[in-house]
Each structure stands twice: as C-alpha cells, then as structure tokens.
C-alpha cells in the first residue's frame, strides 16, 4: 500500500486543528511571515524545509515525512519528474520504516540435495512476500539443502553448489525485503549449520548454530562445528535475535542473545514430528517469552524425508506468553502472521499420526519418482490401513492392490479385500498362488523328509507373495509398500523376503493397538475399511485356523511391554513390577533383542514415537546383553 501524498494545505489544516489557532495566531506564535502563510493556505507554495520541521514538531510527526511530502509537492508543481520520482521513493521508504514489522513465515517442504529447486522456491516466495508488503521472510533450518543432508555434506561438490545458489539468492530476492534462511556455511575446513540474513541483496549476517544435537535421529556433530556468537539485527525498529532449532532447548543461546535487549527471537527449525512434541515446543517458547519479555517466532520445516517427517506447526507467541498464531500441521504454506486470523486447530493423536503417515508416504513416493504404489492386500487390518494411507497420499489412480490367496485364505478375507479395493477405487488384482506354493513344496519335499511341517512352509507362502509383488514393482515402476507394524517387527513376527518385502513401510513405528485406533479414525472421515476387518481376530492366515494370539500375548499386553522396553528403556524387572507376568516379559524382551537382524533388513518407515526402529534405535545384531 502506497503512502498518501499529503499537501501543505493539509498540514496547515492539521496545525490549526491541533493548536486551535487561526492563521493570524499561527503566524504570530511561530514567527511565520504572513505572506508565506497565505501562500501555504492557498496552495500556491509548498512548505519551506524550516517550516516543515516546525510543523513536524507541532504535530509530533517524523520531520522527514513532512519534508519529503513538501519536496514532492514542489517537484510536481514545477514539473520536475526526476525529482518527483526521487522524493516519492523517499516517502515510500519513510512510510515503510514507520510500519510495524510484517513477517512472512515460509513453512516449506524442500527436497534434500535439490539445491537449485529449493533456492527457486525461496526466491519465488520472497518475491511474493515482498509484493504482499512483508519486511522479512523466514525459512526453516537448512531450507536450501533440505534436512538432514547427511553425508552429502562431506562432498566438496555439494558445498560448492550450496555456495553458488546462495550467491544467486542474494542477487535474485527483492531489494526491499530481508530474507532469513538456513544453509551450511564453511570457514576454512570447518562446516557450520547456519542461518543467512540477506538484506538489500547482500549477505549481511551469518549465524552459526551453537547447540548441535547428537541423539535420536540427529548426528550433527558428525558434520558440523558449533558456533559461539549470537546474532541480532534490526528490522522495522524491531531488534531480533536468531536461534536454530536445538539452540532453544537449552537456555545458554537465548540468554546470550537477550543481553542485547532484543524484542523478538526467530527460531528456524527442522524438528521431526513426534507425538506430543508440538506442545513441548510451545511450552518452552512461552517460558522464554515470559522470562525475557520477548515475542517468539518459531518456524518449522514440513515434509517427509526417509524415516522422519516434519510437521510444520510453526507458531508465534507474543511478549505476554500468549500463542497468537499457529500454522497448519503437515502442509506447505507461506503466511504472514500479522494479517492472518488463522487459529490453531485441536486435533486428536490419531488425526496427527495419520496425517504424518500420509505425508511421509506421499513424499517418499513422489520425491523418489515412483510411478505409484503396490500393496499386498490380505484381508487383514494392517494391509487395509496401509491401502487407505496410500490412497490418501497419492490418489486411487496410482495404487494397485493385489490379493494372493492360498488354501488358508478365508472367504471373509477375499470378500473384504475386494470390497475395500472397490470402495477406494484402486486397481485390484487376484493372483492365486496355489500352484506356485505347491511347486516349491514339491521341489523341497526330498530335503524336508522326516521333518514335521512348521513355519518353514508358512514362510514359503509369504515369500511367493513377496516375489510376485516385487515382479510387478519392477515391471510397472511402482513401489511396494510393506504392511507390517511395529509390534510385529519388534518380536520378529514377520517373514524376511516375504511380507517384509517393500521399499517403504508406513506402519513401521505404529503398534498394533494404534493400527486399530487409526483404522477407526480413518473410517470417521469416510468408511473405507470394512468393519469386519477391524473387529475380527488378527491372523496371518498361513496355517489352518491360525490367529496371532497363538504365538503372541494379546496385543494390549504385548504393546505395553514393547512401549516400556523399547521406548521407555525399562528393564525386565521394572516391567514385571508394573504387573506383567515374568514369563511374558522375558519372552517378549528376548524376542526383541533376538530379531534385530530382521529389522536391519526391513524397509524404512516414518518415525512417530519417542524411539523408532531404524536410524533412531541402533542396537547391535550380535549381542549377549541380558536386560
């Protein structure tokens, strides 16, 4: 919005109104020549610079504003277009600097390693923000490279590309807007996780992250050196301090920044989703807001990256500790909190987790350029939920569900699988595996003589199904989504090269108990999972009348033991003290430790818990540890 040009006659009217004086009284009181005052009143002359300053003092207005307006008025009246343009630009600048700071929060979904495309996104959003009147636009931690770039950071060619794109960014973003974004920086042989501030097309400041996380999914000390200096800068009469992610979880960096009498902290983040983590973020920022009397802008990345998913959920807290603005979870969006009335939405655990799984699945498939997804649909609840997630992630037209029945497959499973596939509108195929399994068994019969039938024969069924899915995957360039859940993967209730086949496992960090909750939640949106799939006892259907509880405790018991042992790291004796039978606890914990080798070969899947299998939980495959 352009400032309104105010003429001398209008300023004189404002002085009359403020003082209650007539022109004659103004002339006498302020020693202005009556002739000059008459010219001002009639509009025949613009205020002199001296009188402009005088009027500014009377009206309590920035003198530069009145001087620029009167100079513009004189240039227009004398037809001097060059001077008129110059003074209009000065007026625009004065007007802009007098406005409250307007910050655009760009909650983006970058692709790791696609530095040029990420830079293009930063440029495009900066241009749009400038056109929308923003003074400052902020992007997440390592927005230019995506997070985490891992060992790409060890390649000189990668860092060279980063530097090239930072230079292009500096030249390409609008002159009038400040741009704050995350990218690596290098000084001599040391690499830093940094925040860059571009102002007037120049890199004005670089802040280096002080606290480097080295736990859970993070291993930043492998790549980065810690910074030790604060960064504060001024924008629109607002003094701003900068933090990067882990910096806000310890109080050293913010205490150091607040010694500079800052008004606001901006924290740029790549903070992965974890159930209940968002409330912790808000709580610690509110604590700082109240302790230091500052407002707090928290900007987080969004999107799936291999085994982590970033939830966005960026927010602003005012200097009274009030949450005044919150951005959507799991959505890529750029918004100004100053002129948006967006309010936080209350969501259930199931809603948050389901959204995380959908986003993680979508991004893994699309960022890796797969042509769609393949799912072995068994009639059980795990594959049913996986199918729903896949459809919500990439659309029914890109999903192929395959039922592969054998003699133990129930009629209910056949019916319910086809019903769900039809309901969700996916391509559905039925491949009978009787002949293939029988052929395997015949070929192995001489080697299995004098041995009783056991899980070996069951696993052949599973591996035939895995082979068929992988063949379809190769032929049609669709990724196979593994359907196993965390409860099964924990105790090894899964077949290597069978039902574990797949390139991505959406339910890898989802307990069986949560699978049921998520299935019921998804049906509240639209009923896509047949009710019998949810209510009937779970079964692998690899043997006559088989149910999971033949081999495992009831899932409510199993999942509680798993949570205590895996996520809370309790010992056997501690778990028993919580009321579980010693037999169950010893059996389950032994199975967990014994099946690490299977999990090492399992497909990646998104983390949602406090301790997920995969890059976060790193246990030896060979170990005699007794818990």
VENTA-V122519 format. One record per residue. N is the residue number from 1. RES is the residue in three letters. PHI is phi as a letter, one per 20 degrees, with the letter a starting at -180 (NA if undefined). D_FIRST is the distance of its C-alpha to the first C-alpha in Angstrom with 2 decimals. Layout:
n=<N | N>
res=<RES | RES>
phi=<PHI | PHI>
d_first=<D_FIRST | D_FIRST>
This chain:
n=<1 | 2 | 3 | 4 | 5 | 6 | 7 | 8 | 9 | 10 | 11 | 12 | 13 | 14 | 15 | 16 | 17 | 18 | 19 | 20 | 21 | 22 | 23 | 24 | 25 | 26 | 27 | 28 | 29 | 30 | 31 | 32 | 33 | 34 | 35 | 36 | 37 | 38 | 39 | 40 | 41 | 42 | 43 | 44 | 45 | 46 | 47 | 48 | 49 | 50 | 51 | 52 | 53 | 54 | 55 | 56 | 57 | 58 | 59 | 60 | 61 | 62 | 63 | 64 | 65 | 66 | 67 | 68 | 69 | 70 | 71 | 72 | 73 | 74 | 75 | 76 | 77 | 78 | 79 | 80 | 81 | 82 | 83 | 84 | 85 | 86 | 87 | 88 | 89 | 90 | 91 | 92 | 93 | 94 | 95 | 96 | 97 | 98 | 99 | 100 | 101 | 102 | 103 | 104 | 105 | 106 | 107 | 108 | 109 | 110 | 111 | 112 | 113 | 114 | 115 | 116 | 117 | 118 | 119 | 120 | 121 | 122 | 123 | 124 | 125 | 126 | 127 | 128 | 129 | 130 | 131 | 132 | 133 | 134 | 135 | 136 | 137 | 138 | 139 | 140 | 141 | 142 | 143 | 144 | 145 | 146 | 147 | 148 | 149 | 150 | 151 | 152 | 153 | 154 | 155 | 156 | 157 | 158 | 159 | 160 | 161 | 162 | 163 | 164 | 165 | 166 | 167 | 168 | 169 | 170 | 171 | 172 | 173 | 174 | 175 | 176 | 177 | 178 | 179 | 180 | 181 | 182 | 183 | 184 | 185 | 186 | 187 | 188 | 189 | 190 | 191 | 192 | 193 | 194 | 195 | 196 | 197 | 198 | 199 | 200 | 201 | 202 | 203 | 204 | 205 | 206 | 207 | 208 | 209 | 210 | 211 | 212 | 213 | 214 | 215 | 216 | 217 | 218 | 219 | 220 | 221 | 222 | 223 | 224 | 225 | 226 | 227 | 228 | 229 | 230 | 231 | 232 | 233 | 234 | 235 | 236 | 237 | 238 | 239 | 240 | 241 | 242 | 243 | 244 | 245 | 246 | 247 | 248 | 249 | 250 | 251 | 252 | 253 | 254 | 255 | 256 | 257 | 258 | 259 | 260 | 261 | 262 | 263 | 264 | 265 | 266 | 267 | 268 | 269 | 270 | 271 | 272 | 273 | 274 | 275 | 276 | 277 | 278 | 279 | 280 | 281 | 282 | 283 | 284 | 285 | 286 | 287 | 288 | 289 | 290 | 291 | 292 | 293 | 294 | 295 | 296 | 297 | 298 | 299 | 300 | 301 | 302 | 303 | 304 | 305 | 306 | 307 | 308 | 309 | 310 | 311 | 312 | 313 | 314 | 315 | 316 | 317 | 318 | 319 | 320 | 321 | 322 | 323 | 324 | 325 | 326 | 327 | 328 | 329 | 330 | 331 | 332 | 333 | 334 | 335 | 336 | 337 | 338 | 339 | 340 | 341 | 342 | 343 | 344 | 345 | 346 | 347 | 348 | 349 | 350 | 351 | 352 | 353 | 354 | 355 | 356 | 357 | 358 | 359 | 360 | 361 | 362 | 363 | 364 | 365 | 366 | 367 | 368 | 369 | 370 | 371 | 372 | 373 | 374 | 375 | 376 | 377 | 378 | 379 | 380 | 381 | 382 | 383 | 384 | 385 | 386 | 387 | 388 | 389 | 390 | 391 | 392 | 393 | 394 | 395 | 396 | 397 | 398 | 399 | 400 | 401 | 402 | 403 | 404 | 405 | 406 | 407 | 408 | 409 | 410 | 411 | 412 | 413 | 414 | 415 | 416 | 417 | 418 | 419 | 420 | 421 | 422 | 423 | 424 | 425 | 426 | 427 | 428 | 429 | 430 | 431 | 432 | 433 | 434 | 435 | 436 | 437 | 438 | 439 | 440 | 441 | 442 | 443 | 444 | 445 | 446 | 447 | 448 | 449 | 450 | 451 | 452 | 453 | 454 | 455 | 456 | 457 | 458 | 459 | 460 | 461 | 462 | 463 | 464 | 465 | 466 | 467 | 468 | 469 | 470 | 471 | 472 | 473 | 474 | 475 | 476 | 477 | 478 | 479 | 480 | 481 | 482 | 483 | 484 | 485 | 486 | 487 | 488 | 489 | 490 | 491 | 492 | 493 | 494 | 495 | 496 | 497 | 498 | 499 | 500 | 501 | 502 | 503 | 504 | 505 | 506 | 507 | 508 | 509 | 510 | 511 | 512 | 513 | 514 | 515 | 516 | 517 | 518 | 519 | 520 | 521 | 522 | 523 | 524 | 525 | 526 | 527 | 528 | 529 | 530 | 531 | 532 | 533 | 534 | 535 | 536 | 537 | 538 | 539 | 540 | 541 | 542 | 543 | 544 | 545 | 546 | 547 | 548 | 549 | 550 | 551 | 552 | 553 | 554 | 555 | 556 | 557 | 558 | 559 | 560 | 561 | 562 | 563 | 564 | 565 | 566 | 567 | 568 | 569 | 570 | 571 | 572 | 573 | 574 | 575 | 576 | 577 | 578 | 579 | 580 | 581 | 582 | 583 | 584 | 585 | 586 | 587 | 588 | 589 | 590 | 591 | 592 | 593 | 594 | 595 | 596 | 597 | 598 | 599 | 600 | 601 | 602 | 603 | 604 | 605 | 606 | 607 | 608 | 609 | 610 | 611 | 612 | 613 | 614 | 615 | 616 | 617 | 618 | 619 | 620 | 621 | 622 | 623 | 624 | 625 | 626 | 627>
res=<UNK | UNK | UNK | UNK | UNK | UNK | UNK | UNK | UNK | UNK | UNK | UNK | UNK | UNK | UNK | UNK | UNK | UNK | UNK | UNK | UNK | UNK | UNK | UNK | UNK | UNK | UNK | UNK | UNK | UNK | UNK | UNK | UNK | UNK | UNK | UNK | UNK | UNK | UNK | UNK | UNK | UNK | UNK | UNK | UNK | UNK | UNK | UNK | UNK | UNK | UNK | UNK | UNK | UNK | UNK | UNK | UNK | UNK | UNK | UNK | UNK | UNK | UNK | UNK | UNK | UNK | UNK | UNK | UNK | UNK | UNK | UNK | UNK | UNK | UNK | UNK | UNK | UNK | UNK | UNK | UNK | UNK | UNK | UNK | UNK | UNK | UNK | UNK | UNK | UNK | UNK | UNK | UNK | UNK | UNK | UNK | UNK | UNK | UNK | UNK | UNK | UNK | UNK | UNK | UNK | UNK | UNK | UNK | UNK | UNK | UNK | UNK | UNK | UNK | UNK | UNK | UNK | UNK | UNK | UNK | UNK | UNK | UNK | UNK | UNK | UNK | UNK | UNK | UNK | UNK | UNK | UNK | UNK | UNK | UNK | UNK | UNK | UNK | UNK | UNK | UNK | UNK | UNK | UNK | UNK | UNK | UNK | UNK | UNK | UNK | UNK | UNK | UNK | UNK | UNK | UNK | UNK | UNK | UNK | UNK | UNK | UNK | UNK | UNK | UNK | UNK | UNK | UNK | UNK | UNK | UNK | UNK | UNK | UNK | UNK | UNK | UNK | UNK | UNK | UNK | UNK | UNK | UNK | UNK | UNK | UNK | UNK | UNK | UNK | UNK | UNK | UNK | UNK | UNK | UNK | UNK | UNK | UNK | UNK | UNK | UNK | UNK | UNK | UNK | UNK | UNK | UNK | UNK | UNK | UNK | UNK | UNK | UNK | UNK | UNK | UNK | UNK | UNK | UNK | UNK | UNK | UNK | UNK | UNK | UNK | UNK | UNK | UNK | UNK | UNK | UNK | UNK | UNK | UNK | UNK | UNK | UNK | UNK | UNK | UNK | UNK | UNK | UNK | UNK | UNK | UNK | UNK | UNK | UNK | UNK | UNK | UNK | UNK | UNK | UNK | UNK | UNK | UNK | UNK | UNK | UNK | UNK | UNK | UNK | UNK | UNK | UNK | UNK | UNK | UNK | UNK | UNK | UNK | UNK | UNK | UNK | UNK | UNK | UNK | UNK | UNK | UNK | UNK | UNK | UNK | UNK | UNK | UNK | UNK | UNK | UNK | UNK | UNK | UNK | UNK | UNK | UNK | UNK | UNK | UNK | UNK | UNK | UNK | UNK | UNK | UNK | UNK | UNK | UNK | UNK | UNK | UNK | UNK | UNK | UNK | UNK | UNK | UNK | UNK | UNK | UNK | UNK | UNK | UNK | UNK | UNK | UNK | UNK | UNK | UNK | UNK | UNK | UNK | UNK | UNK | UNK | UNK | UNK | UNK | UNK | UNK | UNK | UNK | UNK | UNK | UNK | UNK | UNK | UNK | UNK | UNK | UNK | UNK | UNK | UNK | UNK | UNK | UNK | UNK | UNK | UNK | UNK | UNK | UNK | UNK | UNK | UNK | UNK | UNK | UNK | UNK | UNK | UNK | UNK | UNK | UNK | UNK | UNK | UNK | UNK | UNK | UNK | UNK | UNK | UNK | UNK | UNK | UNK | UNK | UNK | UNK | UNK | UNK | UNK | UNK | UNK | UNK | UNK | UNK | UNK | UNK | UNK | UNK | UNK | UNK | UNK | UNK | UNK | UNK | UNK | UNK | UNK | UNK | UNK | UNK | UNK | UNK | UNK | UNK | UNK | UNK | UNK | UNK | UNK | UNK | UNK | UNK | UNK | UNK | UNK | UNK | UNK | UNK | UNK | UNK | UNK | UNK | UNK | UNK | UNK | UNK | UNK | UNK | UNK | UNK | UNK | UNK | UNK | UNK | UNK | UNK | UNK | UNK | UNK | UNK | UNK | UNK | UNK | UNK | UNK | UNK | UNK | UNK | UNK | UNK | UNK | UNK | UNK | UNK | UNK | UNK | UNK | UNK | UNK | UNK | UNK | UNK | UNK | UNK | UNK | UNK | UNK | UNK | UNK | UNK | UNK | UNK | UNK | UNK | UNK | UNK | UNK | UNK | UNK | UNK | UNK | UNK | UNK | UNK | UNK | UNK | UNK | UNK | UNK | UNK | UNK | UNK | UNK | UNK | UNK | UNK | UNK | UNK | UNK | UNK | UNK | UNK | UNK | UNK | UNK | UNK | UNK | UNK | UNK | UNK | UNK | UNK | UNK | UNK | UNK | UNK | UNK | UNK | UNK | UNK | UNK | UNK | UNK | UNK | UNK | UNK | UNK | UNK | UNK | UNK | UNK | UNK | UNK | UNK | UNK | UNK | UNK | UNK | UNK | UNK | UNK | UNK | UNK | UNK | UNK | UNK | UNK | UNK | UNK | UNK | UNK | UNK | UNK | UNK | UNK | UNK | UNK | UNK | UNK | UNK | UNK | UNK | UNK | UNK | UNK | UNK | UNK | UNK | UNK | UNK | UNK | UNK | UNK | UNK | UNK | UNK | UNK | UNK | UNK | UNK | UNK | UNK | UNK | UNK | UNK | UNK | UNK | UNK | UNK | UNK | UNK | UNK | UNK | UNK | UNK | UNK | UNK | UNK | UNK | UNK | UNK | UNK | UNK | UNK | UNK | UNK | UNK | UNK | UNK | UNK | UNK | UNK>
phi=<NA | f | f | f | f | d | e | g | g | f | f | f | f | f | f | g | f | f | e | m | e | e | g | f | f | f | g | f | f | d | l | d | g | g | f | f | f | f | f | f | f | e | n | e | b | e | g | f | f | f | f | f | f | f | f | f | f | f | e | l | d | g | g | f | f | f | g | f | f | f | f | f | f | f | f | f | f | e | m | e | f | f | f | f | f | f | f | f | f | f | f | g | f | f | f | f | f | e | f | f | f | d | d | e | d | d | e | d | d | f | d | g | n | e | f | f | f | f | f | g | f | f | f | f | f | f | f | f | f | f | f | e | n | f | e | b | c | c | c | f | g | l | f | f | d | n | c | e | f | l | f | g | f | e | e | f | f | f | f | f | f | g | f | f | f | f | f | f | g | g | e | d | f | f | f | e | d | e | c | d | b | e | a | f | c | c | c | l | d | e | d | c | e | c | d | d | d | e | c | l | m | c | f | e | b | c | d | d | g | e | d | d | f | b | b | l | e | e | b | f | f | f | d | d | d | f | e | b | d | e | c | c | b | d | b | l | m | c | e | d | d | d | c | c | l | g | g | e | e | c | e | g | f | f | f | f | f | f | f | e | l | f | e | b | d | d | d | e | c | c | d | f | f | b | g | m | f | f | f | f | f | f | f | f | f | f | g | f | g | f | f | d | m | c | e | c | d | d | d | c | f | c | p | e | b | l | e | c | c | e | e | m | l | f | b | c | d | e | f | d | n | e | f | d | b | b | e | f | e | m | c | e | b | c | c | e | f | f | c | c | d | f | d | f | d | f | c | e | g | f | f | f | f | f | f | f | f | f | f | f | f | g | f | f | f | f | f | e | m | f | e | q | c | d | c | f | e | e | n | e | f | f | f | f | f | f | f | f | f | f | f | f | f | c | n | g | f | d | d | c | d | c | e | c | f | c | f | e | f | f | f | f | f | f | f | f | f | f | f | f | g | f | g | e | m | e | f | c | c | c | d | f | d | g | f | f | f | f | f | g | f | f | f | e | g | f | e | d | g | m | d | f | f | b | f | g | f | f | f | f | g | f | f | f | f | f | f | f | f | f | f | f | f | g | f | d | l | d | f | e | e | f | d | f | d | f | f | f | f | f | d | m | e | a | d | g | m | c | f | e | g | q | e | b | c | g | e | g | d | d | f | f | f | f | g | f | f | f | f | f | f | f | f | f | e | a | f | d | d | g | f | f | f | e | e | e | f | f | b | f | l | d | b | f | l | f | c | g | f | f | d | c | f | g | f | f | f | g | f | f | f | f | f | f | e | e | e | e | l | f | e | g | f | f | f | f | f | e | o | e | f | g | f | f | f | f | f | f | f | f | f | g | f | f | d | g | f | f | f | f | d | e | f | f | b | f | f | c | e | f | b | e | f | p | f | e | d | d | d | f | f | d | a | d | f | d | f>
d_first=<0.00 | 3.80 | 6.59 | 9.11 | 12.29 | 15.12 | 18.59 | 21.96 | 23.25 | 20.52 | 21.24 | 24.92 | 24.51 | 22.88 | 25.91 | 28.30 | 26.88 | 26.97 | 30.49 | 32.04 | 33.51 | 34.26 | 33.54 | 37.18 | 36.96 | 33.77 | 35.66 | 38.66 | 37.01 | 34.73 | 37.03 | 34.78 | 36.81 | 37.00 | 36.60 | 33.33 | 32.07 | 33.06 | 31.09 | 27.97 | 28.62 | 29.18 | 26.20 | 28.68 | 27.61 | 24.72 | 25.40 | 27.56 | 26.48 | 29.13 | 28.04 | 24.37 | 25.61 | 27.86 | 25.21 | 23.03 | 26.12 | 26.80 | 23.34 | 23.03 | 19.77 | 19.27 | 21.25 | 19.20 | 16.22 | 18.65 | 20.46 | 17.50 | 16.53 | 20.22 | 20.83 | 18.05 | 19.67 | 23.06 | 22.19 | 20.88 | 24.01 | 26.32 | 24.88 | 24.30 | 21.62 | 22.07 | 21.48 | 18.54 | 16.84 | 17.97 | 16.74 | 13.24 | 13.22 | 14.74 | 12.28 | 9.36 | 11.91 | 12.96 | 9.72 | 9.34 | 13.04 | 13.05 | 11.13 | 13.63 | 14.37 | 12.94 | 15.84 | 16.41 | 20.12 | 21.73 | 25.07 | 26.67 | 30.17 | 31.40 | 34.82 | 37.23 | 38.08 | 35.62 | 33.79 | 32.23 | 30.84 | 29.53 | 27.81 | 26.29 | 24.88 | 23.38 | 21.81 | 20.43 | 18.93 | 17.45 | 15.75 | 14.41 | 13.30 | 11.50 | 9.64 | 8.88 | 7.47 | 11.10 | 12.88 | 16.27 | 17.99 | 21.62 | 24.49 | 28.06 | 31.22 | 32.66 | 29.88 | 30.77 | 34.45 | 34.52 | 36.71 | 39.60 | 40.41 | 43.93 | 46.34 | 43.91 | 42.94 | 46.47 | 46.04 | 45.13 | 43.68 | 41.21 | 40.00 | 39.83 | 37.50 | 35.30 | 35.10 | 34.41 | 31.44 | 30.02 | 30.14 | 28.42 | 25.67 | 25.13 | 24.82 | 22.74 | 19.86 | 16.60 | 17.11 | 14.02 | 15.02 | 18.17 | 20.49 | 23.43 | 26.13 | 29.89 | 32.51 | 36.02 | 36.66 | 40.02 | 41.64 | 45.16 | 46.75 | 44.70 | 42.01 | 39.24 | 36.87 | 33.69 | 29.99 | 28.14 | 25.02 | 23.28 | 21.07 | 20.15 | 22.36 | 25.32 | 27.22 | 26.92 | 28.89 | 31.27 | 32.47 | 35.78 | 36.64 | 39.34 | 40.95 | 42.24 | 43.45 | 46.82 | 47.79 | 47.40 | 45.47 | 44.31 | 46.23 | 43.75 | 46.50 | 48.06 | 45.20 | 43.17 | 43.90 | 42.46 | 39.97 | 40.62 | 37.58 | 34.45 | 30.94 | 28.34 | 25.15 | 22.29 | 18.60 | 16.13 | 19.25 | 20.69 | 24.07 | 24.65 | 28.03 | 28.76 | 31.57 | 32.88 | 34.52 | 38.06 | 36.92 | 35.81 | 39.18 | 41.05 | 40.02 | 40.73 | 37.45 | 35.23 | 37.57 | 37.40 | 33.59 | 33.44 | 35.67 | 32.62 | 31.05 | 28.20 | 25.62 | 25.15 | 27.14 | 25.88 | 28.83 | 28.82 | 31.62 | 33.88 | 35.74 | 38.03 | 38.44 | 41.41 | 42.21 | 41.01 | 39.33 | 35.83 | 37.02 | 38.51 | 35.23 | 33.43 | 36.42 | 36.62 | 32.91 | 33.24 | 36.30 | 34.49 | 31.60 | 34.15 | 36.39 | 33.89 | 31.17 | 28.42 | 25.88 | 26.72 | 24.74 | 27.28 | 26.45 | 29.32 | 30.32 | 31.27 | 34.04 | 37.78 | 39.59 | 43.36 | 44.66 | 41.50 | 38.49 | 35.20 | 33.68 | 30.07 | 29.60 | 26.93 | 26.02 | 24.53 | 26.68 | 25.56 | 27.64 | 29.87 | 30.98 | 29.24 | 28.18 | 24.66 | 23.55 | 25.67 | 25.08 | 27.58 | 30.91 | 32.16 | 28.97 | 26.86 | 23.23 | 19.97 | 17.86 | 15.57 | 17.68 | 15.00 | 13.63 | 16.87 | 19.86 | 22.31 | 25.67 | 28.70 | 31.38 | 34.99 | 37.10 | 40.82 | 42.52 | 43.62 | 40.15 | 38.79 | 41.81 | 41.81 | 38.14 | 38.97 | 41.97 | 40.13 | 37.37 | 40.01 | 42.16 | 39.40 | 38.21 | 41.78 | 42.66 | 39.59 | 39.01 | 42.71 | 42.58 | 45.30 | 45.83 | 46.14 | 48.27 | 51.95 | 53.34 | 56.95 | 56.92 | 59.97 | 59.69 | 58.88 | 55.85 | 54.54 | 54.29 | 52.96 | 50.05 | 49.45 | 49.31 | 46.73 | 44.55 | 44.93 | 44.00 | 40.90 | 39.98 | 40.55 | 41.52 | 44.99 | 45.38 | 45.42 | 48.00 | 51.78 | 54.02 | 57.69 | 60.53 | 63.66 | 66.47 | 69.83 | 72.80 | 71.33 | 68.09 | 68.24 | 67.73 | 64.99 | 63.07 | 63.45 | 62.33 | 59.38 | 58.08 | 58.12 | 56.61 | 53.59 | 53.15 | 53.28 | 50.96 | 48.31 | 48.89 | 49.82 | 52.48 | 55.70 | 58.96 | 62.30 | 64.52 | 67.92 | 69.04 | 72.68 | 74.28 | 72.20 | 72.92 | 76.57 | 76.84 | 75.56 | 77.99 | 80.87 | 80.15 | 80.13 | 83.06 | 85.65 | 83.58 | 82.97 | 86.62 | 87.96 | 84.42 | 83.04 | 79.83 | 76.86 | 73.16 | 73.97 | 74.40 | 71.31 | 69.23 | 70.50 | 68.84 | 65.55 | 65.83 | 66.66 | 63.45 | 61.51 | 63.10 | 62.19 | 58.54 | 58.30 | 59.98 | 57.43 | 54.65 | 56.07 | 56.52 | 53.16 | 50.90 | 49.92 | 49.84 | 52.38 | 50.91 | 53.54 | 53.91 | 55.61 | 54.33 | 54.50 | 57.65 | 59.54 | 58.34 | 59.29 | 62.93 | 63.35 | 63.71 | 62.47 | 64.14 | 63.35 | 62.75 | 62.86 | 60.30 | 58.58 | 57.82 | 54.17 | 51.22 | 49.04 | 50.06 | 47.35 | 49.71 | 51.05 | 49.72 | 50.24 | 53.42 | 55.51 | 54.75 | 51.01 | 51.68 | 53.03 | 50.09 | 47.57 | 49.58 | 49.61 | 45.88 | 45.19 | 47.37 | 45.22 | 42.42 | 44.89 | 48.61 | 49.26 | 51.94 | 55.26 | 56.41 | 59.79 | 58.13 | 56.73 | 59.86 | 62.75 | 64.13 | 62.57 | 64.89 | 64.90 | 67.52 | 69.50 | 72.77 | 74.52 | 73.02 | 70.86 | 68.17 | 66.09 | 67.89 | 71.10 | 69.82 | 67.19 | 66.88 | 64.70 | 61.05 | 60.09 | 62.70 | 61.95 | 58.19 | 58.68 | 61.07 | 58.66 | 55.74 | 57.91 | 59.43 | 56.57 | 53.41 | 54.89 | 57.64 | 60.39 | 64.03 | 66.66 | 68.18 | 64.86 | 64.17 | 67.71 | 67.23 | 64.40 | 66.97 | 67.20 | 70.66 | 71.82 | 72.85 | 69.38 | 67.57 | 69.93 | 69.85 | 66.06 | 65.30 | 67.97 | 66.47 | 63.00 | 64.34 | 66.68 | 64.06 | 61.67 | 62.95 | 61.70 | 58.22 | 58.01 | 58.47 | 56.09 | 52.78 | 49.58 | 47.65 | 44.61 | 45.01 | 44.21 | 46.88 | 47.52 | 50.14 | 49.95 | 52.63 | 51.62 | 49.83 | 49.49 | 53.16 | 55.41 | 59.05 | 62.08 | 63.87 | 67.18 | 67.76 | 70.48 | 68.22 | 69.44 | 66.79>
